[in-house]
Amino acid sequence: VGARLGALTDAVSLGPAALEALSGWGRHPVRSGHVVRPTRLAVPGGTSPLLARGLGRAYGDAAVPGSTEAIVIDTTRADRILAFDLDSGRLTCEAGLSLADLLRVVVPHGFFPPVTPGTKFVTVGGCVASDVHGKNHHRDGSFGGYAERLTLRLADGSEAVCGPSLERPLFLATVGGMGLTGLIVEVVFRLSRIESPWIALETERVGSLHDMLAGLRASRDWPYTVGWIDGFARGPALGCGVLMRGRHASRAEAADRPAPRRRAHHVPIDAPSWLLNPPLAQLFNRVYRARHGRRHACRLVPYEQFFYPLDALLDWNRLYGRRGFLQYQCAIPLAAGAAPVTALLGRLTRRGAAPLLAVIKDFGPGSEAFLSFPIEGITLSLDLRYQGPPTEALIDELNNIVLEAGGRVYLAKDAVTRADDFGRMMPKLGEWTAVRDRVDPHRRFRSAQSTRLFGDPA
Ligand SMILES: Cc1cc2nc3c(=O)[nH]c(=O)nc-3n(C[C@H](O)[C@H](O)[C@H](O)COP(=O)(O)OP(=O)(O)OC[C@H]3O[C@@H](n4cnc5c(N)ncnc54)[C@H](O)[C@@H]3O)c2cc1C
């Protein structure tokens, strides 16, 4: 009780704190923490553990507190745009601004986020902390590459400003650092110019993994590429799916048509655990392939349909039921070739755990940020139902394949990787830890993930 009162007292300057159960988007694990929702981001005094949380779209335990003593600083009410230069596209905002709100403001002015993940329901702070990547990584890199200045509140409450050439080690530790160097308060970053809110899209059915990888590579002059894979296909068809390539349509192509507003729907209840069973998932994959797989010469689609297809169904994570799911996302270096991808997909089908959704993307060179996920090669994202220890054992097996290939897993998706495996995946972990030792020696900023992976106290 004493510790809890301490946490509540600490939080006074940030408003009232309520004990709430929290999870990532995959709904596993669930832990409670004292949540505050301030309109101005600050770090409370005292010694309570702290955790920044944006819109909670990290799938695993990155935005989940390690214990009920933690103060979880929900940043989403600190969401002001502080400056927007219409000539250069430079934007300054509070870290809790969502991409959804950002898009509403900047798209009509002919700008677009330089990098966007597959949902617009993320905060700018979350994009920096995970150094998110999009369908354009092969050309444009990850989000941190566009950050010019970050303002942080460190564990002792002091302010620190960093950027690519200012306090560079702190910058490289914060981009992709999962909120563990301090609270990101303000971000200055550059937007990209666009001529219309439409995307010129080409889709193509591909019959094998070889063709998928070749297709991604041959499409490198397109700004956006992504492959959807039928996770149930086996034998020579393993890796078959649909390849999509897109680019922002020109003003002339779009002929000034405004993009239609999309209506989103809710999933009203948690689905029963039997709903997403393998036969149904297999059927879904077949239907998807049949519907999207016809070769389309270029056609125009609204940007929301191209970048954020899943956002049309709000709360879609409830379809996996209360036990939740994991998204296993790994990066495999170019040099390892296709064999590790074949091994990963093959292992899943052999274990009867074919993914409901499997996506493959092309990665260009990685960034210098110490824990940034992308490395040159390809990345595979696989949605797997969480079924307790068997699922965790399966992830261990997948991690062994990835480790052997010289690859790594993505912290924004992870909930179960072992600390020693993660340590072997990340060659710059020591440099990152050295910065953390300097700015937060007592590990005030910590999460369920940092307890699991970096030995922080809960
Ligand atoms: C449908 C879907 C599609 C996705 N597609 C992609 C994709 O294509 N590419 C990709 O890279 N990611 C993708 N993601 C993952 C998502 O982009 C990241 O997890 C992102 O960080 C989520 O932002 P958030 O605001 O929800 O952060 P949260 O999930 O709330 O937090 C994520 C991490 O950021 C830290 N953090 C958040 N705000 C701050 C702050 N102000 N200061 C310090 N630390 C902070 C948290 O502590 C935590 O460690 C996807 C997620 C979903 C649900």
The ligand as a Gaussian input file, in Angstrom:
#p B3LYP/6-31G(d) Opt

LIG

0 1
 C       -2.169000      -2.954000     -37.317000
 C       -0.747000      -2.579000     -36.968000
 C        0.154000      -2.417000     -37.993000
 C        1.474000      -2.059000     -37.693000
 N        2.348000      -1.915000     -38.731000
 C        3.619000      -1.577000     -38.478000
 C        4.539000      -1.375000     -39.543000
 O        4.194000      -1.527000     -40.717000
 N        5.800000      -0.972000     -39.236000
 C        6.200000      -0.773000     -37.943000
 O        7.351000      -0.392000     -37.733000
 N        5.354000      -0.953000     -36.911000
 C        4.087000      -1.361000     -37.149000
 N        3.206000      -1.525000     -36.105000
 C        3.704000      -1.292000     -34.738000
 C        3.521000       0.172000     -34.314000
 O        3.779000       1.043000     -35.381000
 C        4.522000       0.511000     -33.209000
 O        4.395000      -0.394000     -32.154000
 C        4.371000       1.934000     -32.666000
 O        5.420000       2.177000     -31.763000
 C        3.054000       2.112000     -31.927000
 O        2.903000       3.464000     -31.533000
 P        2.038000       3.801000     -30.254000
 O        1.855000       5.259000     -30.175000
 O        0.817000       2.952000     -30.231000
 O        3.054000       3.345000     -29.099000
 P        2.829000       2.330000     -27.897000
 O        2.437000       1.003000     -28.442000
 O        1.955000       2.933000     -26.891000
 O        4.320000       2.261000     -27.339000
 C        5.329000       1.615000     -28.106000
 C        6.688000       1.931000     -27.485000
 O        6.960000       3.315000     -27.628000
 C        7.236000       3.902000     -26.358000
 N        6.696000       5.259000     -26.396000
 C        5.492000       5.679000     -26.846000
 N        5.386000       7.020000     -26.719000
 C        6.545000       7.447000     -26.167000
 C        7.031000       8.728000     -25.750000
 N        6.341000       9.850000     -25.897000
 N        8.270000       8.772000     -25.191000
 C        9.004000       7.662000     -25.045000
 N        8.604000       6.446000     -25.411000
 C        7.382000       6.337000     -25.967000
 C        6.546000       3.002000     -25.354000
 O        7.154000       3.094000     -24.076000
 C        6.740000       1.640000     -25.985000
 O        8.012000       1.141000     -25.685000
 C        1.893000      -1.873000     -36.351000
 C        0.957000      -2.037000     -35.312000
 C       -0.358000      -2.385000     -35.621000
 C       -1.340000      -2.574000     -34.489000

